[in-house]
Amino acid sequence: MLRVAVPNKGSLAEDSIAVLREAGYKQRTDSRDLVLVDTENQVEFYYLRPRDIALYVGSGELEAGITGRDLLIDSAAKAEEILSLGYGGSTFRFAAPNGKSWKVSDIAGKRVASAYPGLVNAHLDSLGIKSTVVRLDGAVESSVRLGVADLIADVVSTGNTLRQAGLEIFADPILISEAILISRANEKQNPSLQILLRRLQGVITARQYVLLDYDVPRTKSDAACAITPGLESPTISPLQNPDWVAVRAMVLRKETNRVMDELWEIGARGILVTDIHACRL
């Protein structure tokens, strides 16, 4: 039976349970449950602290898990990212006191406060910069004012909290993180893991695309197919009126309205959009 770790709390937990449900797996309904056995799909789900998941997978105790890319790198566990899941996005940046035009080279010899010391050390090592990383579990923005650090490395969204603390962002992002599926290298060909991987890929694709159906004059079918090429090719079917054809194609959800406008302009009618709940491509 495949053993999979799922975040038990935090920003990743709710979305991870949702994507697994969409993929056809049973999930817990009581947040106090630590284990759920899905006998139909032969999977055991373990609900663990997001920060610990990479360690359990890397040690081989579990075959796979959902965690953040940031947490995987920070843990230095012997696990690998095998699929990005498209939610739980975050950006890690350096921030330092206002009033000085900081550069990456200025970090050398300084104290850097972060809740992700492994991640920051790995990034600084890749740049050939030596500094002292101070681990803090929260309120990292206050560390400079309190004299614990010279600058910080933290998750940044709007930057308002940093500005209120008298800090400004500098340098390129340390990491763009999101939720990911991880496993050990020797587990990648596990048949049960491959099923999980395909199911999750199907859900991710289904969230990104819609199914577009429309009728178009036969003389405009080439132009219509150029607008909606689909993945391999659109499906074209004859209609009772020989001068018209029906077309079906997958379209990126974010482009739906633009595509519908373009189809209407060339004479397409009866344009319908249908959600896709799952797929295999």
Secondary structure, 3 states (H helix, E strand, C coil): CEEEEEECCCCCHHHHHHHHHHCCCCCCCCCCCCEEEECCCCEEEEEECHHHHHHHHHCCCCCEEEEEHHHHHHHCCCCEEEEECCCCCEEEEEEEECCCCCCHHHHCCCEEEECCHHHHHHHHHHHCCCCEEEECCCCHHHCCCCCCCCEEEEEECCCHHHHHCCEEEEEEEEEEECEEEEECHHHCCCHHHHHHHHHHHHHHHHHHEEEEEEEEEHHHHHHHHHHCCCCCCCEEEECCCCCEEEEEEEEEHHHHHHHHHHHHHCCCEEEEEEECCCCCC
